[in-house]
Amino acid sequence: VVLFCWGVLGKVAQGANGPRFLALAQVTGSAAMPVVTGCVFAGPLMQVLHLQKAQAALDEAGIDCDLQTMEWQAAQGCIDDNLPPEQQLPKVNIGMTICVCLAGSVFGQGVVGLLTKSLLSDPSLPAPEAQACVTLIKTATEPQGRRPALCVSLLLACLTSLLSPLLVYFSLAKANVTLFAMETAAGKAFEVQVPFSPVYIGIGSLLTLPTALVIFGGAAIRLIIEYMLAEMKFSDPEAAVDWPSDSTSWIGGGAMTAAVIYAMLRFLSPTGAAMVDELSKSEAELLSLPSRVVSLLWVAIAAGSCLMGLQILLTDGLDGFTITMLAAFVFMALLMSALGAVLSLQIGTSASPVSGTIFITALVFCLLLLAWGRNAFSDVELLQNVLTGTCVAVSAANDLSQDCKALQLCGIPPRSGFVAQLIGGLAGSIVVPCALYVADDAYGLGTERLIAPQGQMFATLVDGLLLAAKVPFKPVAVGIGIGVVGVLADFLVSRESIQIPAMAMAVGLYLPASLGMGILVGSLCRFAGEQVRMCTKSSNEAFLRTHESVLAASGLITGSAFLDLCLGIGVLAGFSTEQLSLFTTSGEEGKAPLPEVLQTVLAIIGIAALGAISFFNSLNGIADDTVENGKGGGSLQAGPGASMM
């Protein structure tokens, strides 16, 4: 947000109120992101779980339909034709999702607001993203400061990202370039592919190479495990009892558990509980909260609780169980929001384990439902709503704590940003559920197009623990072992001031190897550009990342996402993306013939072009002196993409 305002509104940024304008613009612009996190993490639970159940029912009936890989409209038709109404896929409930997102957003804002003074006066909480943001604001408001080159970074990346998927839709280029393929004795094929995907190359460009390698490593481990399981089940069919088809998801859950326990232990360690500094008179005034503001923050928490209580009441009626669920929401949201705020300020929003904290929260809610004997499939909707609200609250605490610290460092009372945070949260709570509905209706949550790794993780937990009341202990034990290895690596490299979040390994276990490869390609291109920069520049700027590289990576993500959203709206109006396919390699009638090798070549050229944009903007541009490459923490170390995973 700061980079965009700097580039587009340079005169305003360099005015007398430039720092205040940029700081509050950043707060408002980023306040909607917690809603995105809550929706994409916990929101797809119902859709993913129903999709898995539908696939199992089709397989049992001997119907050859791969719901995850086939065109979504065809997949829906297969379900409608072969399954009874109770097994049909549910739509995203926009109204209910808006309600729970609003509940989580205002609840998280209230918690962070009340903790402002204690959080922002603790010297053990460095707030890396806030530090980076403030340095950028100061640079942007200096009269001699040069504006970042938007044309070769953000605009070029957006345009290229917008056009690249169209080549795939037109069937001019392949969606994936295969690097390696193998087949098990049972005939199951395994491939390592590079996706022609601006989104994943853009995400990789936001990550450091070590983090991208860890994510790819997790995806590669998943591929290897799936291959080994396929071989083992072919030679020993009885192994399926201990190693079910969703074993890799349980392995990921075990790894996630180890990572979040490590994060909590680090938070509770003596080094993470330093005494609050004695504040000067001016600093105390800056962080002070008038009694009226304190009352409004308590009202925000109460409003969030009431909104969540309303959706529980509408879903389940009023009884002892619903009162218990509301109490559990308030308790877990308070606990995890406070923990999330502290971890965010301590190790950075990007490295803060949102996935892990919500995984533990989901575990608690599942056990509570079991204790009340509420383990029917119809109870999952209530669980999803409560979990989404909690996830939004925790994500809001993560983001807003950094916003408050940035305002403090700019000399602006953090209370001045509360209204801006509320506006951003309200806007996100309305827009994001609508976008989630469009995405699900057009492409299908849980499919190859929209994998929803956290949604799959929660679906596995709910299906195994809540619905089936059976946990496969061997895959969980393997996952915990992998998580411990990731934790040890995190601990060892942290001594060198390098962050490799153990959570990245766990998340990688939910990603196909092709997506991990796309992320790795993007990170390699950024790394290569920075290495060439270091070899050719003699000044200290050679060791700094450029602002243009951040803008270019953001553009690669934004352009493609915008195209998908537009096409999704078209699908709602009856348009099919299959109508865009103009060429064929298999002789389809009504399409122009095209050699398959040409499709592959165009895909390779496209991947190279996307990587070249990342490389060029990492090599050239205005140096970002908020952190050195390979050192420091926060989003410039782990990358904003890590927080969305």
C-alpha positions, 0 to 999 in steps of 0.5 A: 500500500505504501509503495503504491501511494508513493508511486501514484500520489508522490506529491501528497506523500511528500506534503506536510502530512505525508507520513500521517497520510501514508501510515493511515493509508497503510492501516486502512489498506491492510486491515481487510487482509485478516478477513482474506486469511480467515476466509481462505483458511477456514472458510472452505472447510464445508466445500472441501469436506463435501467434495471429498465425500462426493469423490468417495461415493463416486469411487465406491459406485465405480463412476470414473470422475476425478472431481479435483482435476476435471473441468468444474462445471463437468464435475458438478454435472457428474455429482448432480447426475449420480449422487442423491440431493443430500450429497450435493455440494453446498454453496458458500453462504455469503450472509453467514460468512459476512456475519462471522467475518465481521464478528472476528474482525471487530473482536480481534481489533478490540483485543489488540486495542486494549493490549496496545500499551503493554504490547508496544512498550515491550522492548522484546517485541521488535515488530519487523514489518512495522520497522520496515514500513516506517523506514519506507514511509520516511524514504517516501516522504523525503524530498530527495527520495526517488519514486519506484519505477511502476511501469517496469515493475507493478504495471508490467507484471500485472499485464504479463500476469493477466495475459499469461493465463489466457494463453492456457485458456486459449490452449496455446500453452500448457498449464504445466511443463513436465520435468520428470515422470514415473509410474508405480507398479500399480500404474499410478503416475507421478510427475514433477512439473513447473506450473505456468502460473504467475501467482506461484512465481509471484509468491516465490518472488516474495520469499527468500530462497531458504524459505522457498526451499523449505516449502518445496521440500515439504511438497517433495516429501509429500510426493515421495510419501504418496509414491511409497504408499502406493507401492506399499499398498500394491504389495501389501493391501492390508497396509491401507488399515494403518495408512489410509488414503488421506495419510499425507494430510494427517502427516501434515497435521502432525508436522503442524502440531510440532511447529505450533508447539515450538512457537508457543514454547518460544513465546513462553520462554524467559527471553520472550517475556521481558519486562515492559520499559518504563515509558517517558511522559511523551511516550505514555501520552502517545500510547494512552487510551481515553476511557471513551476509547477503552469503552468502545474497544470493549463494545467491539469485543462484545459486538463480535461475541454477539454476532457470533452468538447470533450465527450460532443461535440461527444455526443451532437454536438456544440451549446449553450446547450453543452457550458452551460453544459461544463461551469457547469462541470467546475464550479461544479468540481471546487467547489466540488473538493475544498470542497472535499479536505477541508472536507477530510483534516478536517474529513477524507476521509472516512467520507467525503460525496462524495455520498452527494456532487455528489447527489447535483451535479446531482441535479444541472445538472438535473435542468440545463437539465430541463431548456434547455428542455432536459429531454428525455431518450436519454439525460441521457447518456450525464448526466452520462458522466458529472456526472462521470467526476465530481465524479472522480474529487471530489474523486481525491481531497479527496484522493490527499489532504491526499497524499500531507499532508502525503508527507509534514509530511514526509519532502517531497515536495508535488510537488514531488508526482504530477507525481506519482499521474498522473501515478496512475490516468492514470492507473486507468482511463484505467483499471477501465472502462474495469473492469466495462465493465466486471462486467456489462457484467458478472453480470449486474449492478443494479442486486442482484450481483452488487447492485450499491447503488449510481447508484440506487440513481442517477437513482431514481433522474434522473427518477423522477426529469428529465424524469417524472418531478415528485418528491414524496414529502412524501417519501422525507420528511420521508428521510429528517427526518431520515437524521436529526436524523442521523445528530443529532447522528453524532453531539452528538457523535462527542463531544466524538471524535467518528465519526459516519458519517450521510452519513452511515445511508443514504447509508444503506437505499440503501442496502438490510438488508442481506448486512448490516448484513454481514457488521455488522458480520465483524465489530462484529468479529473485535470488539470481537478480540479487546475486548479480546486483551484489557482484555489479554494485559497489555501494552498500545498496548492493546488499539491499532488496529493491522496492521494484522487486516487491511491486513486481511480485505483487503484480504477478499475483494481482493480474492473474487473480483479477483475471480469475475473478472476472472469469468467475463472475462470467461463469456465474452469468453462464459463461464457460471457460471452455469457450476460450479454448481455440486450439487442440492437439488431439483433433477436437472438432471446431478447433485449430490444430496445434502441435503439442511441442509448440504448446510446451515451448510457449509455456517455457517461454512464458515461465521464462518471461515471468521469471525475467520480470522478477530477475530484472526488478531484483537487479535494478531499482531503488534499494530497500534499506529496511533489511539486508538480504539474508538477514533480519526478519519479518515479511522481507525475510519470510515474505508476505506469502508465507503468512497466507500459507 
